[in-house]
Amino acid sequence: MQATVRTYDGETRTGSVLLDDGSELPFDAAAFAAGGLRMLRFGQRVRLAMDGDRITVITLSTFPLPASS
């Protein structure tokens, strides 16, 4: 699934994304760390792995998701 970064706090490594249907979902530091990223910026396209309604991995849309997601 893909989304667009709405917010990102570099200190806590948390934020939120907007899905293409306009729904906003938060992500935590664990999901950020699982994607292997260093930072995000507002408006950036990202790829997500989900477990129910929780984001488990967030990474750039051009990066593959880790095999374990």
Contacts in CASP RR format, 6 or more apart in sequence:
PFRMAT RR
TARGET T0000
AUTHOR 0000-0000-0000
METHOD contacts of the structure
MODEL  1
MQATVRTYDGETRTGSVLLDDGSELPFDAAAFAAGGLRMLRFGQRVRLAM
DGDRITVITLSTFPLPASS
1 19 0 8 1.000
1 47 0 8 1.000
1 48 0 8 1.000
1 49 0 8 1.000
1 50 0 8 1.000
2 20 0 8 1.000
2 45 0 8 1.000
2 46 0 8 1.000
2 47 0 8 1.000
2 48 0 8 1.000
2 61 0 8 1.000
3 17 0 8 1.000
3 18 0 8 1.000
3 19 0 8 1.000
3 20 0 8 1.000
3 25 0 8 1.000
3 45 0 8 1.000
3 46 0 8 1.000
3 48 0 8 1.000
4 17 0 8 1.000
4 18 0 8 1.000
4 43 0 8 1.000
4 44 0 8 1.000
4 45 0 8 1.000
4 46 0 8 1.000
5 15 0 8 1.000
5 16 0 8 1.000
5 17 0 8 1.000
5 40 0 8 1.000
5 41 0 8 1.000
5 42 0 8 1.000
5 43 0 8 1.000
5 44 0 8 1.000
5 45 0 8 1.000
5 46 0 8 1.000
6 15 0 8 1.000
6 16 0 8 1.000
6 17 0 8 1.000
6 18 0 8 1.000
6 24 0 8 1.000
6 42 0 8 1.000
6 43 0 8 1.000
7 15 0 8 1.000
7 16 0 8 1.000
7 42 0 8 1.000
8 14 0 8 1.000
8 15 0 8 1.000
8 39 0 8 1.000
8 40 0 8 1.000
8 41 0 8 1.000
8 42 0 8 1.000
9 15 0 8 1.000
10 39 0 8 1.000
12 29 0 8 1.000
13 29 0 8 1.000
13 32 0 8 1.000
13 33 0 8 1.000
14 26 0 8 1.000
14 27 0 8 1.000
14 28 0 8 1.000
14 29 0 8 1.000
14 32 0 8 1.000
15 26 0 8 1.000
15 27 0 8 1.000
16 24 0 8 1.000
16 25 0 8 1.000
16 26 0 8 1.000
16 27 0 8 1.000
17 24 0 8 1.000
17 25 0 8 1.000
17 27 0 8 1.000
17 46 0 8 1.000
17 48 0 8 1.000
17 55 0 8 1.000
17 58 0 8 1.000
18 24 0 8 1.000
19 25 0 8 1.000
25 48 0 8 1.000
25 53 0 8 1.000
25 55 0 8 1.000
26 55 0 8 1.000
27 48 0 8 1.000
27 55 0 8 1.000
27 58 0 8 1.000
28 55 0 8 1.000
30 56 0 8 1.000
31 54 0 8 1.000
31 55 0 8 1.000
31 56 0 8 1.000
31 57 0 8 1.000
31 58 0 8 1.000
32 40 0 8 1.000
32 58 0 8 1.000
34 49 0 8 1.000
34 56 0 8 1.000
34 57 0 8 1.000
34 58 0 8 1.000
34 66 0 8 1.000
34 69 0 8 1.000
35 57 0 8 1.000
35 58 0 8 1.000
35 59 0 8 1.000
35 63 0 8 1.000
35 65 0 8 1.000
35 66 0 8 1.000
36 59 0 8 1.000
37 58 0 8 1.000
37 59 0 8 1.000
37 60 0 8 1.000
40 46 0 8 1.000
40 58 0 8 1.000
44 60 0 8 1.000
45 60 0 8 1.000
45 61 0 8 1.000
46 58 0 8 1.000
46 59 0 8 1.000
46 60 0 8 1.000
46 61 0 8 1.000
47 58 0 8 1.000
47 59 0 8 1.000
47 60 0 8 1.000
47 61 0 8 1.000
47 63 0 8 1.000
47 65 0 8 1.000
48 55 0 8 1.000
48 57 0 8 1.000
48 58 0 8 1.000
49 55 0 8 1.000
49 56 0 8 1.000
49 57 0 8 1.000
49 65 0 8 1.000
49 66 0 8 1.000
49 69 0 8 1.000
50 56 0 8 1.000
56 69 0 8 1.000
57 65 0 8 1.000
57 66 0 8 1.000
57 69 0 8 1.000
59 65 0 8 1.000
59 66 0 8 1.000
END
